[in-house]
Amino acid sequence: MKPSISDIVEVNQLLSLWGHLVDRRAWHRFDEVLTDDALYDCSIFGYTPVSGIDAIRGMFDQEGHARAHHTTNVYVQDGLGDELIAESKGLGLLANGAVASVTFLDQLRPTLAGWRLASRVLKIEPVSGSDD
């Protein structure tokens, strides 16, 4: 499905809200951004991929997550059927003061309440460049 301008705005709002909810530890509000059966995969940081809102809440209750989450460079594109795909960048402030950069690969599904994340996978892409 080709995203409309309205879809793009709603998805950007949703991905921004995600960071606010995580940083406020407002995990009880994850139903505002996730489908009931959502997959969350941040195995790049050593966590086991989990499915379902309750399991995702439990994963965030573990130690080791970034202290602040920032979403940027959101690109919303066609998905299969009535779904959309979004790719975005994430910056996270770690406990030691370092900043981590990730790429979010998201699958979004329409619901009666609006767009929701059905799958969120974090990747770290190698930095390309020369050693000149």
PyRosetta script that sets phi, psi and omega in degrees:
from pyrosetta import init, pose_from_sequence

init()
pose = pose_from_sequence("MKPSISDIVEVNQLLSLWGHLVDRRAWHRFDEVLTDDALYDCSIFGYTPVSGIDAIRGMFDQEGHARAHHTTNVYVQDGLGDELIAESKGLGLLANGAVASVTFLDQLRPTLAGWRLASRVLKIEPVSGSDD")
pose.set_psi(1, 132.1)
pose.set_omega(1, 178.3)
pose.set_phi(2, -78.9)
pose.set_psi(2, 127.6)
pose.set_omega(2, -177.7)
pose.set_phi(3, -72.4)
pose.set_psi(3, 137.7)
pose.set_omega(3, 173.9)
pose.set_phi(4, -83.5)
pose.set_psi(4, 168.7)
pose.set_omega(4, 175.8)
pose.set_phi(5, -59.1)
pose.set_psi(5, -40.0)
pose.set_omega(5, 177.6)
pose.set_phi(6, -61.4)
pose.set_psi(6, -42.6)
pose.set_omega(6, 177.3)
pose.set_phi(7, -60.8)
pose.set_psi(7, -44.7)
pose.set_omega(7, -178.2)
pose.set_phi(8, -61.8)
pose.set_psi(8, -43.2)
pose.set_omega(8, 178.5)
pose.set_phi(9, -64.1)
pose.set_psi(9, -45.4)
pose.set_omega(9, -178.9)
pose.set_phi(10, -63.4)
pose.set_psi(10, -41.8)
pose.set_omega(10, 179.1)
pose.set_phi(11, -65.0)
pose.set_psi(11, -41.9)
pose.set_omega(11, 176.6)
pose.set_phi(12, -60.3)
pose.set_psi(12, -42.7)
pose.set_omega(12, 177.3)
pose.set_phi(13, -61.9)
pose.set_psi(13, -44.1)
pose.set_omega(13, -179.4)
pose.set_phi(14, -61.0)
pose.set_psi(14, -46.7)
pose.set_omega(14, -178.4)
pose.set_phi(15, -68.0)
pose.set_psi(15, -33.1)
pose.set_omega(15, 175.4)
pose.set_phi(16, -68.5)
pose.set_psi(16, -42.6)
pose.set_omega(16, 178.5)
pose.set_phi(17, -60.1)
pose.set_psi(17, -37.7)
pose.set_omega(17, 178.7)
pose.set_phi(18, -50.4)
pose.set_psi(18, -51.9)
pose.set_omega(18, -178.8)
pose.set_phi(19, -60.5)
pose.set_psi(19, -40.3)
pose.set_omega(19, 178.8)
pose.set_phi(20, -64.7)
pose.set_psi(20, -43.0)
pose.set_omega(20, 180.0)
pose.set_phi(21, -64.6)
pose.set_psi(21, -42.6)
pose.set_omega(21, -179.8)
pose.set_phi(22, -64.8)
pose.set_psi(22, -46.3)
pose.set_omega(22, -177.6)
pose.set_phi(23, -66.9)
pose.set_psi(23, -30.5)
pose.set_omega(23, 177.8)
pose.set_phi(24, -85.7)
pose.set_psi(24, -1.8)
pose.set_omega(24, -175.6)
pose.set_phi(25, 57.8)
pose.set_psi(25, 33.8)
pose.set_omega(25, -179.7)
pose.set_phi(26, -91.1)
pose.set_psi(26, 51.5)
pose.set_omega(26, -175.7)
pose.set_phi(27, -65.4)
pose.set_psi(27, -21.4)
pose.set_omega(27, 176.8)
pose.set_phi(28, -64.2)
pose.set_psi(28, -14.0)
pose.set_omega(28, 179.6)
pose.set_phi(29, -100.5)
pose.set_psi(29, 10.6)
pose.set_omega(29, -178.4)
pose.set_phi(30, -59.6)
pose.set_psi(30, -22.3)
pose.set_omega(30, 177.4)
pose.set_phi(31, -65.9)
pose.set_psi(31, -14.3)
pose.set_omega(31, 176.9)
pose.set_phi(32, -78.2)
pose.set_psi(32, -13.2)
pose.set_omega(32, -177.0)
pose.set_phi(33, -128.7)
pose.set_psi(33, -15.1)
pose.set_omega(33, -174.9)
pose.set_phi(34, -120.4)
pose.set_psi(34, 149.7)
pose.set_omega(34, 167.4)
pose.set_phi(35, -76.0)
pose.set_psi(35, 160.8)
pose.set_omega(35, -178.8)
pose.set_phi(36, -58.7)
pose.set_psi(36, -32.1)
pose.set_omega(36, -175.9)
pose.set_phi(37, -105.3)
pose.set_psi(37, 20.7)
pose.set_omega(37, -174.7)
pose.set_phi(38, -55.9)
pose.set_psi(38, 146.3)
pose.set_omega(38, 173.3)
pose.set_phi(39, -101.8)
pose.set_psi(39, 134.2)
pose.set_omega(39, 175.2)
pose.set_phi(40, -127.5)
pose.set_psi(40, 120.0)
pose.set_omega(40, -175.5)
pose.set_phi(41, -125.5)
pose.set_psi(41, 100.7)
pose.set_omega(41, 172.1)
pose.set_phi(42, -119.3)
pose.set_psi(42, 45.0)
pose.set_omega(42, -179.9)
pose.set_phi(43, -63.8)
pose.set_psi(43, -18.4)
pose.set_omega(43, 176.6)
pose.set_phi(44, -62.5)
pose.set_psi(44, -19.2)
pose.set_omega(44, 177.6)
pose.set_phi(45, -106.7)
pose.set_psi(45, 13.6)
pose.set_omega(45, 174.4)
pose.set_phi(46, 92.1)
pose.set_psi(46, 4.8)
pose.set_omega(46, 178.7)
pose.set_phi(47, -92.7)
pose.set_psi(47, 146.0)
pose.set_omega(47, 176.1)
pose.set_phi(48, -75.1)
pose.set_psi(48, 133.3)
pose.set_omega(48, 175.6)
pose.set_phi(49, -57.4)
pose.set_psi(49, 141.1)
pose.set_omega(49, -178.3)
pose.set_phi(50, -131.9)
pose.set_psi(50, 155.6)
pose.set_omega(50, 177.8)
pose.set_phi(51, -126.6)
pose.set_psi(51, 140.3)
pose.set_omega(51, 178.6)
pose.set_phi(52, 98.4)
pose.set_psi(52, 144.2)
pose.set_omega(52, -176.2)
pose.set_phi(53, -58.8)
pose.set_psi(53, -44.5)
pose.set_omega(53, -178.6)
pose.set_phi(54, -62.6)
pose.set_psi(54, -41.0)
pose.set_omega(54, 178.7)
pose.set_phi(55, -66.9)
pose.set_psi(55, -36.4)
pose.set_omega(55, 178.3)
pose.set_phi(56, -68.2)
pose.set_psi(56, -41.0)
pose.set_omega(56, 175.2)
pose.set_phi(57, -58.4)
pose.set_psi(57, -43.9)
pose.set_omega(57, 179.4)
pose.set_phi(58, -63.0)
pose.set_psi(58, -38.3)
pose.set_omega(58, 178.1)
pose.set_phi(59, -64.3)
pose.set_psi(59, -40.1)
pose.set_omega(59, 179.5)
pose.set_phi(60, -72.6)
pose.set_psi(60, -16.9)
pose.set_omega(60, 177.4)
pose.set_phi(61, -77.4)
pose.set_psi(61, -10.6)
pose.set_omega(61, 177.5)
pose.set_phi(62, -78.9)
pose.set_psi(62, 157.3)
pose.set_omega(62, 177.7)
pose.set_phi(63, -74.8)
pose.set_psi(63, 159.2)
pose.set_omega(63, 170.6)
pose.set_phi(64, 106.6)
pose.set_psi(64, -1.0)
pose.set_omega(64, -180.0)
pose.set_phi(65, -80.0)
pose.set_psi(65, 157.1)
pose.set_omega(65, 176.4)
pose.set_phi(66, -58.4)
pose.set_psi(66, 153.1)
pose.set_omega(66, -179.0)
pose.set_phi(67, -83.7)
pose.set_psi(67, -24.1)
pose.set_omega(67, 179.3)
pose.set_phi(68, -144.2)
pose.set_psi(68, 141.2)
pose.set_omega(68, -176.6)
pose.set_phi(69, -124.6)
pose.set_psi(69, 129.0)
pose.set_omega(69, -179.3)
pose.set_phi(70, -129.3)
pose.set_psi(70, 129.7)
pose.set_omega(70, 180.0)
pose.set_phi(71, -106.6)
pose.set_psi(71, 135.8)
pose.set_omega(71, -178.8)
pose.set_phi(72, -148.6)
pose.set_psi(72, 170.7)
pose.set_omega(72, 174.3)
pose.set_phi(73, 52.3)
pose.set_psi(73, 48.5)
pose.set_omega(73, -178.6)
pose.set_phi(74, -75.6)
pose.set_psi(74, 128.0)
pose.set_omega(74, 176.5)
pose.set_phi(75, -125.7)
pose.set_psi(75, 111.5)
pose.set_omega(75, -177.8)
pose.set_phi(76, -98.3)
pose.set_psi(76, 133.7)
pose.set_omega(76, -176.0)
pose.set_phi(77, -143.0)
pose.set_psi(77, 173.6)
pose.set_omega(77, -179.7)
pose.set_phi(78, -56.4)
pose.set_psi(78, 142.8)
pose.set_omega(78, 171.7)
pose.set_phi(79, -122.9)
pose.set_psi(79, -173.1)
pose.set_omega(79, 177.8)
pose.set_phi(80, -79.8)
pose.set_psi(80, 141.3)
pose.set_omega(80, 177.4)
pose.set_phi(81, 58.0)
pose.set_psi(81, -125.7)
pose.set_omega(81, -179.0)
pose.set_phi(82, -97.7)
pose.set_psi(82, 15.0)
pose.set_omega(82, -179.0)
pose.set_phi(83, -95.6)
pose.set_psi(83, 162.3)
pose.set_omega(83, 174.9)
pose.set_phi(84, -120.7)
pose.set_psi(84, 157.9)
pose.set_omega(84, 174.7)
pose.set_phi(85, -117.4)
pose.set_psi(85, 139.0)
pose.set_omega(85, 174.4)
pose.set_phi(86, -130.2)
pose.set_psi(86, 139.7)
pose.set_omega(86, 173.1)
pose.set_phi(87, -121.8)
pose.set_psi(87, 131.7)
pose.set_omega(87, -179.6)
pose.set_phi(88, -146.5)
pose.set_psi(88, 168.5)
pose.set_omega(88, 176.4)
pose.set_phi(89, -104.1)
pose.set_psi(89, 147.7)
pose.set_omega(89, 177.0)
pose.set_phi(90, -129.9)
pose.set_psi(90, 137.3)
pose.set_omega(90, 173.6)
pose.set_phi(91, -116.3)
pose.set_psi(91, 133.1)
pose.set_omega(91, -179.9)
pose.set_phi(92, -129.5)
pose.set_psi(92, 133.3)
pose.set_omega(92, 175.8)
pose.set_phi(93, -86.5)
pose.set_psi(93, 117.4)
pose.set_omega(93, -177.7)
pose.set_phi(94, -85.6)
pose.set_psi(94, 163.2)
pose.set_omega(94, -176.9)
pose.set_phi(95, -58.8)
pose.set_psi(95, -30.2)
pose.set_omega(95, -178.4)
pose.set_phi(96, -86.5)
pose.set_psi(96, 4.9)
pose.set_omega(96, 179.3)
pose.set_phi(97, 93.1)
pose.set_psi(97, -9.6)
pose.set_omega(97, 177.8)
pose.set_phi(98, -74.1)
pose.set_psi(98, 160.7)
pose.set_omega(98, 176.9)
pose.set_phi(99, -115.1)
pose.set_psi(99, 131.2)
pose.set_omega(99, 176.5)
pose.set_phi(100, -106.2)
pose.set_psi(100, 140.9)
pose.set_omega(100, 176.4)
pose.set_phi(101, -116.0)
pose.set_psi(101, 129.9)
pose.set_omega(101, 179.1)
pose.set_phi(102, -129.9)
pose.set_psi(102, 166.5)
pose.set_omega(102, 168.9)
pose.set_phi(103, -112.2)
pose.set_psi(103, 128.6)
pose.set_omega(103, 175.1)
pose.set_phi(104, -94.5)
pose.set_psi(104, 128.9)
pose.set_omega(104, 172.7)
pose.set_phi(105, -112.1)
pose.set_psi(105, 110.4)
pose.set_omega(105, -171.6)
pose.set_phi(106, -116.6)
pose.set_psi(106, 141.0)
pose.set_omega(106, 171.1)
pose.set_phi(107, -112.2)
pose.set_psi(107, 125.7)
pose.set_omega(107, -177.2)
pose.set_phi(108, -116.0)
pose.set_psi(108, 140.2)
pose.set_omega(108, -177.5)
pose.set_phi(109, -122.1)
pose.set_psi(109, 137.8)
pose.set_omega(109, 175.8)
pose.set_phi(110, -74.8)
pose.set_psi(110, 139.8)
pose.set_omega(110, 175.7)
pose.set_phi(111, -131.0)
pose.set_psi(111, 174.1)
pose.set_omega(111, 176.9)
pose.set_phi(112, -61.8)
pose.set_psi(112, -25.9)
pose.set_omega(112, -179.3)
pose.set_phi(113, -92.6)
pose.set_psi(113, 0.4)
pose.set_omega(113, -178.8)
pose.set_phi(114, 116.5)
pose.set_psi(114, -170.9)
pose.set_omega(114, -179.7)
pose.set_phi(115, -67.4)
pose.set_psi(115, 141.3)
pose.set_omega(115, 177.0)
pose.set_phi(116, -138.5)
pose.set_psi(116, 150.7)
pose.set_omega(116, 175.8)
pose.set_phi(117, -73.5)
pose.set_psi(117, 120.5)
pose.set_omega(117, 174.9)
pose.set_phi(118, -95.5)
pose.set_psi(118, -23.3)
pose.set_omega(118, 178.6)
pose.set_phi(119, -155.7)
pose.set_psi(119, 135.9)
pose.set_omega(119, 176.0)
pose.set_phi(120, -135.8)
pose.set_psi(120, 118.0)
pose.set_omega(120, -180.0)
pose.set_phi(121, -121.2)
pose.set_psi(121, 128.8)
pose.set_omega(121, 177.9)
pose.set_phi(122, -96.3)
pose.set_psi(122, 136.6)
pose.set_omega(122, 177.9)
pose.set_phi(123, -131.3)
pose.set_psi(123, 150.5)
pose.set_omega(123, 169.0)
pose.set_phi(124, -113.7)
pose.set_psi(124, 117.6)
pose.set_omega(124, -178.3)
pose.set_phi(125, -95.3)
pose.set_psi(125, 140.5)
pose.set_omega(125, 179.6)
pose.set_phi(126, -63.2)
pose.set_psi(126, 143.3)
pose.set_omega(126, 176.5)
pose.set_phi(127, -79.9)
pose.set_psi(127, 126.7)
pose.set_omega(127, 179.7)
pose.set_phi(128, -97.5)
pose.set_psi(128, 156.5)
pose.set_omega(128, -180.0)
pose.set_phi(129, 155.9)
pose.set_psi(129, 177.0)
pose.set_omega(129, -179.0)
pose.set_phi(130, -108.5)
pose.set_psi(130, 163.3)
pose.set_omega(130, 179.0)
pose.set_phi(131, -98.7)
pose.set_psi(131, 22.9)
pose.set_omega(131, -177.2)
pose.set_phi(132, -58.3)
pose.dump_pdb("model.pdb")
